[in-house]
């Protein structure tokens, strides 16, 4: 039973990792000039994450950051900022306010708020 539990835990993490990889590939496509296709891929990964059992995981925040980068490259600063704020909420809930990822994102949001 312990082996089956370990396999199940690994497989659960695998689906979140695959969705993150899809979003990262979307970001790479956007960097390569295929912004619409890249955004579609990242949005699809985000939607699947939100609909799945890992909706509350930090991976959703990571996907939000990738999608925010895509939106930034498309000169949609407002949507990029909103996605970063969503990621911030997730990181605060999952990691806490003093975690390095949370603090780094907070600093980035503060810079964009003051600009």
C-alpha positions as CSV (number, residue, x, y, z in Angstrom):
1,X,0.0,0.0,0.0
2,X,2.8,2.4,0.8
3,X,4.3,1.9,-2.7
4,X,0.9,2.6,-4.3
5,X,0.5,5.8,-2.2
6,X,4.0,6.9,-3.4
7,X,3.0,6.2,-7.0
8,X,-0.3,8.1,-6.6
9,X,1.4,11.1,-5.1
10,X,4.0,11.2,-7.9
11,X,1.3,11.0,-10.6
12,X,-0.7,13.8,-9.0
13,X,2.4,16.0,-9.1
14,X,3.0,14.9,-12.7
15,X,-0.2,16.4,-14.0
16,X,0.5,19.8,-12.5
17,X,4.1,19.7,-13.8
18,X,2.8,18.8,-17.3
19,X,0.4,21.7,-17.3
20,X,3.2,24.0,-16.1
21,X,5.4,22.7,-19.0
22,X,2.6,23.4,-21.5
23,X,2.4,27.0,-20.2
24,X,6.2,27.4,-20.3
25,X,6.1,26.2,-23.9
26,X,3.4,28.8,-24.6
27,X,5.7,31.4,-23.2
28,X,8.5,30.2,-25.4
29,X,6.2,30.3,-28.5
30,X,5.3,33.9,-27.5
31,X,9.0,34.8,-27.3
32,X,9.4,33.3,-30.8
33,X,6.8,35.7,-32.2
34,X,3.8,33.3,-32.0
35,X,2.1,35.2,-29.2
36,X,-1.5,34.2,-30.0
37,X,-0.7,30.5,-30.1
38,X,1.5,30.7,-27.0
39,X,-1.2,32.6,-25.1
40,X,-3.8,30.0,-26.1
41,X,-1.6,27.2,-24.9
42,X,-0.9,28.9,-21.5
43,X,-4.5,29.8,-21.0
44,X,-5.6,26.2,-21.7
45,X,-3.0,25.0,-19.1
46,X,-4.3,27.5,-16.6
47,X,-7.9,26.5,-17.2
48,X,-7.1,22.8,-16.7
49,X,-5.2,23.7,-13.6
50,X,-8.1,25.6,-12.2
51,X,-10.6,22.8,-13.0
52,X,-8.4,20.1,-11.5
53,X,-7.5,18.8,-8.1
54,X,-4.3,21.0,-8.0
55,X,-6.2,24.3,-8.4
56,X,-4.9,25.5,-5.0
57,X,-1.3,24.7,-5.7
58,X,1.6,27.0,-6.2
59,X,1.9,25.7,-9.8
60,X,-1.2,27.7,-10.7
61,X,0.7,30.8,-9.5
62,X,3.7,29.8,-11.6
63,X,1.4,29.4,-14.6
64,X,-0.1,32.9,-13.9
65,X,3.4,34.4,-14.0
66,X,4.1,32.8,-17.4
67,X,0.8,34.0,-18.8
68,X,1.6,37.5,-17.3
69,X,4.9,37.5,-19.2
70,X,3.1,36.7,-22.4
71,X,0.6,39.5,-21.8
72,X,3.4,41.9,-21.0
73,X,5.0,41.2,-24.3
74,X,1.7,41.9,-26.0
75,X,1.7,45.4,-24.3
76,X,-1.2,44.5,-22.1
77,X,0.2,45.8,-18.8
78,X,-3.1,45.8,-17.0
79,X,-3.9,42.1,-17.6
80,X,-0.2,41.2,-16.9
81,X,-0.5,43.0,-13.6
82,X,-3.8,41.4,-12.6
83,X,-2.3,37.9,-13.3
84,X,0.8,38.8,-11.2
85,X,-1.6,39.8,-8.4
86,X,-3.4,36.5,-8.6
87,X,0.0,34.7,-8.4
88,X,0.8,36.8,-5.4
89,X,-2.3,35.8,-3.6
90,X,-1.6,32.1,-4.3
91,X,2.1,32.5,-3.1
92,X,1.0,34.2,0.1
93,X,-1.5,31.4,0.8
94,X,0.8,28.6,-0.1
95,X,4.2,29.9,1.0
96,X,3.5,32.7,3.4
97,X,4.4,36.4,3.2
98,X,8.1,35.9,4.1
99,X,8.9,33.3,1.5
100,X,11.5,34.5,-1.1
101,X,9.1,33.9,-4.1
102,X,6.4,35.9,-2.4
103,X,8.7,38.7,-1.4
104,X,10.3,38.9,-4.9
105,X,6.9,39.1,-6.6
106,X,5.7,41.7,-4.0
107,X,8.8,43.8,-4.9
108,X,8.0,43.5,-8.6
109,X,4.4,44.5,-8.1
110,X,5.5,47.5,-6.0
111,X,7.9,48.6,-8.7
112,X,5.1,48.5,-11.3
113,X,2.6,50.2,-9.0
114,X,5.0,53.1,-8.4
115,X,5.9,53.5,-12.1
